[in-house]
Amino acid sequence: MGLEWGFFAGALLGVLGGGLQMSSWESPLFGWAIVTASFSAIGGLLGYFCYDLIFGSQIRDALSLSGYDGGGTDGGGGGDGD
């Protein structure tokens, strides 16, 4: 999820940043495409590595409070001891 949102945010910043500088480049469309792809890749990597740092503890806490932490149940106490 962090990778996807990182790509999205990077692409958005690349479109905005590249669009503002398009008129000064020799090949505007090619330069804009390179800037957008670069920002998207950098944003994707940052999102991938930083998502767990930012949201991971909140998600784990919410899952453990609701009982979906992946630990499961102990399955009971065994026999009656006769």
C-alpha positions as CSV (number, residue, x, y, z in Angstrom):
1,M,0.0,0.0,0.0
2,G,2.9,2.3,0.8
3,L,4.4,1.6,-2.6
4,E,1.2,2.4,-4.4
5,W,0.6,5.7,-2.5
6,G,4.3,6.6,-2.9
7,F,4.0,6.1,-6.7
8,F,0.9,8.2,-6.8
9,A,2.3,11.1,-4.7
10,G,5.6,11.0,-6.6
11,A,3.7,11.1,-10.0
12,L,1.6,14.0,-8.8
13,L,4.6,16.0,-7.7
14,G,6.4,15.1,-10.9
15,V,3.5,16.3,-13.0
16,L,3.3,19.5,-11.1
17,G,7.0,20.2,-10.9
18,G,7.7,19.2,-14.4
19,G,4.8,21.1,-15.8
20,L,6.0,24.3,-14.2
21,Q,9.4,24.0,-15.9
22,M,8.3,22.7,-19.3
23,S,8.7,25.9,-21.2
24,S,12.4,26.2,-20.4
25,W,13.4,22.7,-21.6
26,E,14.6,21.9,-25.1
27,S,12.4,18.8,-25.3
28,P,9.4,19.6,-23.0
29,L,7.5,16.3,-23.3
30,F,10.6,14.1,-22.9
31,G,11.9,16.1,-19.9
32,W,8.4,16.1,-18.3
33,A,8.2,12.4,-18.7
34,I,11.6,11.8,-17.1
35,V,10.8,14.1,-14.2
36,T,7.5,12.4,-13.6
37,A,9.0,8.9,-13.8
38,S,11.8,9.8,-11.5
39,F,9.6,11.4,-8.9
40,S,7.2,8.5,-9.1
41,A,10.1,6.0,-8.6
42,I,11.5,7.9,-5.7
43,G,8.1,8.3,-4.1
44,G,7.4,4.6,-4.5
45,L,10.6,3.7,-2.8
46,L,10.0,6.1,0.1
47,G,6.5,4.9,0.5
48,Y,7.6,1.3,0.5
49,F,10.2,1.8,3.1
50,C,8.5,4.4,5.3
51,Y,4.9,3.1,5.3
52,D,5.5,0.7,8.1
53,L,7.4,3.3,10.1
54,I,4.6,5.8,9.8
55,F,1.4,3.6,9.9
56,G,2.7,0.2,10.9
57,S,2.4,0.6,14.7
58,Q,-1.1,2.1,14.4
59,I,-2.3,-0.8,12.2
60,R,-0.7,-3.4,14.5
61,D,-2.3,-1.8,17.6
62,A,-5.7,-1.6,16.0
63,L,-5.5,-5.3,14.8
64,S,-4.4,-6.5,18.3
65,L,-7.2,-4.6,20.0
66,S,-9.8,-6.1,17.6
67,G,-8.4,-9.6,18.0
68,Y,-7.1,-10.0,14.5
69,D,-3.4,-9.9,15.4
70,G,-2.7,-13.3,13.7
71,G,-1.9,-15.0,17.0
72,G,-5.1,-17.0,17.0
73,T,-6.5,-18.7,20.0
74,D,-5.0,-21.4,22.2
75,G,-7.6,-23.9,21.3
76,G,-8.8,-24.9,24.7
77,G,-7.4,-26.5,27.8
78,G,-7.0,-30.2,26.8
79,G,-8.5,-33.2,28.6
80,D,-10.4,-33.5,31.9
81,G,-7.5,-35.3,33.7
82,D,-9.3,-38.6,34.6
